[in-house]
Amino acid sequence: MDTLLILGGLLLALAGYAWLVMLAFERGPLWGLACLLPPLAPVFLARHWGFARKALFLGALGCIPLVVGLAMLASHDSARLEAILSLQWLRSGPVAAPELDIALRGELDGQAFAPQQAELIDGVLSLREGQDFYAHREVRIRLPAQPRGALRLDVLPDDRGPRPVVEVSWLAPGADLPEAVRLGSGYSLHLDLRPEAPNRLRGDFHLVLPTEYRTTLSGRIELYTDRLRYRDGQVDTRFDSADTLAYVLRDYLQRRFPGRQLELPETRLEPLGPILQVPLDFSLDGEPQHLDLELGRSASRGWTVRGDRYPKLAPRAEASVPAAEPQPAAPQPGNAARPLSLERLQAEPQRYVNRGMRVTTERGRVAEGVFTGLDPNGRVVIRHLLTGAGQASYSLRPAEISAIELLPQ
């Protein structure tokens, strides 16, 4: 609708300007040639207002649907409006290829769905459209476990037994929080994904929700299986993610202690600034060790350990691993979210600080992130990490919370 209003307004404005030029030629060829140059058109209007004002009124009439269409576009797709107003579509030069090969047909909540981000991490398949804090539209499929190798899964509406949970969310125009629905049954799902080196899955994706949700998606997707990015076959340390920081730390220790048996516990650092102080405990040949390291980020080298002067390890031949046969995801004990009562959280908030948490409100909205505590007003504060560097926090009143789930560590 917004596109039709914008196009209609532009056509009316152009028709008004063309009419003005025609009227100017009726007054004389010099006036007509002058009006072909927009800066001189006001001169003709001033000299022949009574004769030319009808063309101006037609052009002004086109401004009404143009402004309304731009306002509607800004309310639900600000990035697209910014690209239009900045005239990026007029600039010459090569167009950057999309990071992932995603070709989906269909709609989400009755609107076209064109995700730019896709991943399958910790058993959650996510397709996300929009770069803002809240996705414009998003599909999440919570599998019983993170698959290893290929993934093939078929679910029908009448199937019984454990099934993935499907979450669909969308940000309505003018809304502060996205609307969301969760379905544990009644949908159709087909996944046929095969691994591609180094950290991607690619294949067919089909999802059909019940009619009232107006969501049907079908096509081909490509997604990441971790939050590492590669450049020329090497890990790109300029990408901000917890997986990048863990890779940099492990690589540093392996080069500092070559040939030693290294055991590094699971670390979850977040790139919240250009410099990070990291107290690191690890095991070396079975003996506990401790180092205080400093991670820094530069535009050219990305994340590095300050003072790192250790040489690179010689490349090792890697044994080829046959591709795993496609297997349906099987549930694993202890890898599912656990319910948590609001009363227990309020009684012992310090016990759950820095734990992954998913909170559902009475209106069906879902907030997921890391629990950081209760604010002075007793609200539940959740920290949500952005795709790139940075974070955002939001708080929820206890009265609007309907369910709380602890995410697996």
Buried (B, 14 or more C-beta within 10 A) or exposed (E): EBEEBBEBBBEBBEBBBEBBBEBBBEBEEEBBEBBEEEEEBEEBBEEBEEBBBEBBEBBEBBBEBBEBBBEBBBBBBBEEBEEBEEEEEEEEEEEEEEEBEBEBEBBBBEBEBBBBBBBBBBBBBBBBBBBEEBBBBBBBBBBBBBBEBBBBBEBEEEBEEEBBBBBBBBBEEEEEBBBBBBBEBBBBBBBBBBBEEBBBBBBBBBBBBBEEBBBBBBEBBBBBBBBBBEEEEEBEBBBBBBBBBBBBBBBBBBBBBEEEEBEBEEBEBBBEEEEBEBEBEBBBEEEEBEBEBEBBBEEEEBBBBEEBEBEEEEEEEEEEEEEEEBEEBEEEEEBBBEEBEBEEBEEEBEEBEEEBBBBBBEEEBBBBBBBBEBEEEEBBBBBBBEBEBEBEEBBBEBEBBEBBBBBEE
